Amino acid sequence: MLNLFTLVLQIAVILAVCRLTGSLFRKMHQPRVVGEMFAGILLGPSLLGWIAPQFSAYLFPQSSLGFLNALSQVGVVIFMFLVGLGINPKELKKQGHAAILTSHVSITAPFVLAAFLSLYLYPRLSDDSVAFASFALFMGASMSITAFPVLARILAERDMLGSRLGTLAVACAAVDDVTGWCILAYIVVLIRAAHATTSIWVTLGGIVIFALVMIYGVRRLLQGYETVYRRTNGLSENMLAFMLLLVLASALCTEWLGIHLLFGSFLMGAIMPKEPKFVRYILDRFETITVTLLLPLFFAFTGLRTNIGLVKGQEMWMYSGLIILVAVLGKLGGSMVASWLSGMPLREAAGLGTLMNTRGLMELVILNIGLDIKVISPALFSMMVMMALVTTFMTTPVLELICPDKMIRATMPVEAMQPVSVEGLDLEARPGSAA
């Protein structure tokens, strides 16, 4: 039974804690989203449930978590649409050999290393209810992702969007996101098909048909939005409502096909028109309520599912250390070596690797999917959340150490020294934005 008082109280507490923690982290020169990720952990059993178990049980009773999860998932669905909206395939082609090589290696290296790590972790942190192939594939995909929006936020704060390093990092992160989500989609289908009555080939066929219809059919119809925007310099409320309906319909289709809601919303964003002013207009209409109200609920729900107390003993902490080490070596090391081999100076290559190692919110989204489909245990989920926090938190200080502002500005053309606006990329750049 829905207790409206409890739900509203939860939302109020979550918003207050997230804003306060986010502001504190901003003073530490970290993106607000990093603070909000930590706020979710603080509200969960790792801290609040440990120091004040009775208050935690009153504030977050088990019977209320389903409603909190539902609201948070609505926010993530819209957010994934905005992430897809910010990815422009035409821009990716301009970055040439360095972007292609680096993006592929930055996925392959952590994926392979995570698969090898799975040989060690599987018998210790999983069981026969999960196939080893599914476990290894998920570990690989989760360590391969880059948080595209958080990376764009860091670049914007340091005025690096117009630099060679910033442009290349944005292109590589976008490719990583698209590739990583495609890999994850395959894993989810594989795992769900094992428990479904429908043949996996029927499921895969339906997904291919859906993707073709979206890319070659729906995308052409969506050009009408850009046409109307150019003619009237805006969109009516009915048109914006219909856009949301399309996002939800696409999400429902992918859920029905056996993938996940988020893949459909991401695809809808990816096929939207990419004219910069149009993209910025859509972001202005949707992102404020999403990143200010709904995403903090997702951080809190993730924190409620994260119990660092499950990581007990020296052995379990050793597993956590191994996960963080492999994640950093694969992503940072792989990206750095690939970009260096493609001709980038070593320090810039190290800076690119550091940026690509940013995981942030996108990692939490993937981990929640993994926990939902039961491919990872609650203990491993908590370890992976800690990895996401560590790799995201380390980005800004390591980047400042490797690539100081003076060095970055020396590589920028004069016109890039002016304030740069990259439409559709920076989902967090404006004051008060949360994700």
C-alpha positions in Angstrom: 0.0 0.0 0.0 1.4 3.4 -1.0 2.1 5.7 2.0 2.1 9.1 0.4 3.6 10.8 3.5 6.5 8.4 3.5 7.2 8.8 -0.2 7.1 12.6 0.0 9.4 12.5 3.1 11.8 10.2 1.3 12.0 12.6 -1.7 12.5 15.6 0.5 15.3 14.0 2.5 17.0 12.6 -0.7 16.9 16.0 -2.4 18.3 17.8 0.6 21.1 15.3 1.2 22.0 15.2 -2.5 22.1 19.0 -2.9 24.2 19.4 0.2 26.7 16.6 -0.7 26.8 17.8 -4.3 27.7 21.4 -3.2 30.4 20.0 -0.8 32.0 18.1 -3.7 31.8 21.1 -6.0 34.0 22.9 -3.4 36.4 20.0 -3.7 36.5 20.6 -7.5 34.5 17.5 -8.2 31.4 17.4 -10.5 28.2 17.6 -8.5 27.2 14.2 -9.7 30.1 12.6 -7.8 28.7 14.1 -4.6 25.2 12.8 -5.4 26.6 9.3 -6.0 28.2 9.4 -2.5 25.0 10.8 -1.1 23.1 7.7 -2.2 25.6 5.5 -0.3 25.3 7.7 2.8 21.5 7.2 2.8 21.8 3.4 2.5 22.7 0.6 4.9 26.4 1.4 4.5 26.1 4.5 6.7 22.6 5.6 7.8 21.4 2.0 8.2 24.5 1.3 10.3 24.5 4.4 12.6 20.7 4.8 12.9 19.0 1.6 11.9 15.6 2.5 13.5 15.5 5.9 11.7 16.6 4.2 8.4 13.9 1.6 8.8 11.3 4.3 9.4 12.5 6.5 6.5 13.0 3.7 4.0 10.7 0.7 4.9 11.0 -2.2 2.5 7.3 -1.8 1.4 8.1 1.7 0.0 11.1 0.9 -2.1 9.1 -0.3 -5.0 7.5 3.1 -5.5 10.9 4.9 -5.0 12.4 2.5 -7.6 9.6 3.2 -10.1 10.0 7.0 -9.9 13.8 6.7 -10.2 13.5 4.4 -13.3 11.3 7.1 -15.0 14.1 9.5 -14.4 16.7 7.2 -15.8 14.6 6.5 -18.9 14.4 10.2 -19.7 18.1 10.7 -18.8 19.1 7.9 -21.3 17.1 9.6 -23.9 19.0 12.8 -23.3 22.3 10.9 -23.4 21.4 9.5 -26.8 20.3 12.9 -27.9 23.8 14.3 -27.1 25.6 11.7 -29.3 26.0 12.9 -32.9 27.4 10.1 -35.2 28.5 12.7 -37.8 30.8 14.4 -35.3 32.5 11.1 -34.4 33.7 10.6 -38.0 35.7 13.8 -37.9 38.2 12.5 -35.2 40.0 10.1 -37.5 42.3 7.3 -36.7 43.2 8.3 -33.2 39.5 8.2 -32.1 38.8 4.9 -33.8 41.8 3.2 -32.4 41.5 4.6 -28.9 37.8 4.0 -28.5 38.1 0.4 -29.7 41.1 -0.3 -27.4 39.4 1.5 -24.5 36.6 -1.1 -24.7 38.6 -4.2 -25.6 41.4 -3.8 -23.0 39.2 -3.5 -19.9 36.8 -6.1 -21.4 39.5 -8.7 -21.8 41.1 -8.0 -18.4 37.7 -8.2 -16.7 37.0 -11.5 -18.4 40.3 -12.9 -17.1 39.5 -11.5 -13.6 36.2 -13.3 -13.9 38.0 -16.7 -13.9 39.2 -15.8 -10.4 36.1 -14.1 -9.1 33.4 -16.4 -10.4 34.0 -19.4 -8.1 34.3 -17.0 -5.1 31.5 -14.4 -5.7 29.0 -16.3 -7.9 27.3 -19.7 -8.1 25.8 -22.2 -10.6 22.6 -20.1 -11.0 24.6 -17.8 -13.2 26.5 -19.1 -16.3 30.2 -18.3 -16.3 29.9 -16.8 -19.8 27.1 -14.4 -18.7 29.1 -13.4 -15.6 32.3 -12.8 -17.6 30.5 -10.9 -20.3 28.7 -8.6 -17.8 31.9 -7.9 -15.9 33.6 -7.0 -19.2 30.8 -4.7 -20.3 30.5 -3.0 -16.9 34.2 -2.2 -16.8 34.3 -0.9 -20.4 31.8 1.9 -20.0 32.7 5.6 -19.9 30.4 8.2 -18.3 29.8 10.4 -21.3 27.8 13.2 -19.5 30.2 13.3 -16.5 33.2 13.5 -18.8 31.6 16.4 -20.7 31.0 18.1 -17.4 34.7 17.9 -16.4 35.8 19.1 -19.8 33.4 22.1 -19.7 34.5 23.1 -16.2 38.2 23.1 -17.3 37.4 24.9 -20.6 38.8 21.9 -22.5 36.0 21.2 -24.9 37.8 23.1 -27.6 41.1 21.4 -27.1 42.5 18.5 -29.0 42.3 16.3 -25.9 38.8 17.4 -25.1 37.5 16.8 -28.6 39.1 13.4 -28.8 37.8 12.4 -25.4 34.2 13.3 -26.2 34.4 11.3 -29.5 35.9 8.3 -27.8 33.4 8.4 -24.9 30.5 8.6 -27.3 31.7 5.5 -29.2 32.3 3.7 -25.9 28.8 4.4 -24.7 27.2 3.1 -27.9 29.4 0.0 -28.2 29.1 -0.7 -24.4 25.3 -0.5 -24.5 25.2 -2.8 -27.6 27.3 -5.4 -25.7 25.1 -5.1 -22.6 22.0 -5.5 -24.7 23.3 -8.8 -26.0 24.2 -10.0 -22.5 20.7 -9.1 -21.2 19.0 -10.9 -24.1 21.3 -13.9 -23.6 20.5 -14.1 -19.8 16.7 -13.5 -20.1 16.4 -15.9 -23.1 17.7 -18.7 -20.9 14.6 -18.3 -18.7 12.1 -17.5 -21.4 9.9 -19.7 -23.5 10.6 -17.8 -26.7 13.6 -18.8 -28.8 16.6 -16.5 -28.6 16.6 -16.3 -32.4 13.1 -15.0 -32.4 14.1 -12.4 -29.8 17.2 -11.4 -31.7 15.2 -11.1 -34.9 12.6 -8.9 -33.3 15.4 -6.6 -31.9 17.0 -6.3 -35.4 13.7 -5.5 -37.0 12.9 -2.9 -34.3 16.3 -1.3 -34.7 15.9 -1.1 -38.5 12.5 0.4 -38.2 13.8 3.0 -35.8 16.9 3.9 -37.8 15.4 3.9 -41.3 11.8 4.7 -40.6 11.1 6.6 -37.4 14.3 8.7 -37.7 13.0 10.2 -41.0 9.6 11.1 -39.4 11.4 12.7 -36.5 13.0 15.2 -38.9 9.5 16.9 -38.7 10.4 18.1 -35.2 13.4 20.0 -36.5 11.4 21.4 -39.4 8.8 22.8 -37.1 11.4 24.1 -34.7 13.2 26.0 -37.5 9.9 27.5 -38.7 8.5 28.6 -35.3 11.6 28.7 -33.2 10.0 26.3 -30.7 7.7 23.3 -30.2 4.2 23.2 -28.7 3.4 21.4 -25.5 1.5 18.8 -27.5 4.6 18.1 -29.6 6.8 17.8 -26.5 4.3 15.5 -24.9 4.2 13.3 -28.1 8.0 13.2 -28.0 7.9 11.8 -24.5 5.3 9.3 -25.6 7.7 8.1 -28.4 10.5 7.7 -25.8 8.2 5.7 -23.5 6.9 3.6 -26.5 10.4 2.8 -27.6 11.4 1.9 -24.1 8.4 -0.4 -23.7 9.2 -2.1 -27.1 12.8 -3.0 -26.0 11.5 -4.2 -22.6 8.9 -6.4 -24.4 11.6 -7.7 -26.8 13.6 -8.9 -23.8 16.3 -6.3 -23.5 15.6 -3.4 -21.1 13.6 -0.2 -21.0 16.7 2.0 -21.1 17.9 0.7 -24.5 14.8 1.9 -26.1 15.0 5.4 -24.7 18.7 5.6 -25.5 18.0 4.6 -29.1 15.2 7.2 -29.4 17.6 9.9 -28.3 20.3 8.7 -30.7 18.0 8.9 -33.8 16.7 12.4 -33.0 17.7 15.3 -35.2 21.1 16.7 -34.2 20.9 20.4 -35.1 22.7 22.0 -32.2 20.0 24.6 -31.3 17.3 22.0 -31.5 19.2 19.7 -29.2 19.8 22.5 -26.7 16.1 23.4 -26.8 15.1 19.8 -26.0 17.6 19.6 -23.2 16.4 22.8 -21.7 12.9 21.5 -21.6 13.6 18.0 -20.1 16.9 18.0 -18.2 16.2 20.3 -15.2 13.5 18.2 -13.6 15.2 15.0 -14.6 18.6 15.7 -13.1 17.4 17.8 -10.2 14.5 15.7 -9.0 14.4 12.2 -10.5 18.1 11.2 -10.8 18.8 11.8 -7.1 16.1 9.2 -6.4 18.1 6.8 -8.5 21.2 7.5 -6.6 19.4 7.0 -3.3 17.8 3.7 -4.5 21.3 2.5 -5.7 22.7 3.5 -2.3 19.9 1.5 -0.6 21.0 -1.6 -2.6 24.7 -1.0 -1.8 25.8 -2.5 1.5 29.5 -2.1 2.1 29.1 -4.2 5.2 28.8 -7.2 2.9 32.5 -6.6 2.0 33.8 -8.4 5.1 37.3 -9.5 5.9 40.6 -9.1 4.2 39.8 -11.4 1.4 36.7 -9.5 0.3 38.5 -6.2 0.4 41.3 -7.8 -1.7 38.6 -8.7 -4.3 37.5 -5.0 -4.3 41.0 -3.8 -4.8 41.5 -6.2 -7.7 38.3 -4.9 -9.3 39.5 -1.3 -9.0 43.0 -2.2 -10.2 41.8 -4.1 -13.3 39.2 -1.3 -14.1 41.9 1.4 -14.0 44.6 -0.6 -15.8 42.2 -1.6 -18.6 40.5 1.7 -19.2 43.1 4.2 -18.3 46.1 2.1 -19.4 44.5 0.8 -22.6 43.3 4.3 -23.7 46.6 5.9 -22.9 48.7 3.3 -24.9 46.4 3.3 -27.9 46.3 7.1 -28.2 50.1 7.3 -27.7 50.6 4.7 -30.5 48.4 6.8 -32.7 50.7 9.8 -32.4 49.5 11.7 -29.3 52.1 13.1 -26.9 52.5 10.9 -23.8 51.1 13.3 -21.3 48.1 14.1 -23.4 47.6 10.3 -23.9 47.7 9.8 -20.2 45.2 12.6 -19.8 42.9 11.0 -22.3 43.2 7.7 -20.5 42.3 9.4 -17.2 39.2 10.9 -18.8 38.1 7.6 -20.3 38.4 6.0 -16.9 35.4 8.2 -15.7 32.4 5.9 -15.1 29.9 7.8 -12.9 26.2 7.5 -13.4 26.4 5.3 -16.5 28.2 2.6 -14.4 25.5 2.7 -11.7 22.8 2.2 -14.4 24.6 -0.9 -15.8 25.2 -2.3 -12.3 21.5 -1.9 -11.3 20.6 -3.8 -14.5 23.1 -6.6 -13.6 21.6 -6.9 -10.1 18.0 -6.9 -11.5 18.7 -9.8 -13.8 20.7 -11.5 -11.0 24.0 -11.9 -12.9 25.9 -10.3 -10.0 25.3 -10.8 -6.2 24.6 -7.9 -3.8 28.2 -8.2 -2.4 29.7 -7.9 -5.9 27.3 -5.1 -6.7 28.6 -3.2 -3.7 32.2 -3.8 -4.8 31.5 -2.6 -8.3 29.7 0.5 -7.0 32.8 1.3 -5.0 34.9 0.9 -8.1 32.6 3.4 -10.0 33.0 5.9 -7.1 36.8 5.6 -7.0 37.4 5.8 -10.7 35.0 8.8 -11.1 36.4 10.6 -8.0 40.1 10.2 -9.2 39.5 11.7 -12.6 39.7 15.4 -11.7 42.8 15.4 -9.4 44.7 13.0 -11.7 43.9 15.0 -14.8 45.0 18.3 -13.0 48.3 16.5 -12.1 49.0 15.1 -15.6 47.6 17.9 -17.8 47.7 21.2 -16.1 45.7 24.1 -17.6 48.8 25.8 -19.0 49.7 22.7 -21.0 46.1 22.2 -22.3 45.9 25.9 -23.5 49.2 25.5 -25.3 47.6 22.9 -27.6 44.5 24.9 -28.3 44.0 27.1 -31.4 43.3 30.8 -30.7 39.6 30.5 -31.6 39.2 27.7 -29.1 40.3 29.9 -26.3 36.9 31.6 -26.4 34.0 30.1 -24.4 33.0 26.9 -26.1 29.4 25.6 -26.4 29.0 22.0 -27.4 25.3 21.6 -27.8 23.8 18.4 -26.6 27.0 17.1 -24.9 27.0 18.8 -21.5 24.0 17.5 -19.6 25.4 18.9 -16.4 27.2 22.2 -17.2 24.7 24.7 -16.1 24.7 25.8 -12.4 22.4 23.7 -10.3 22.4 20.8 -12.8 22.9 17.5 -11.1 23.9 14.6 -13.3 
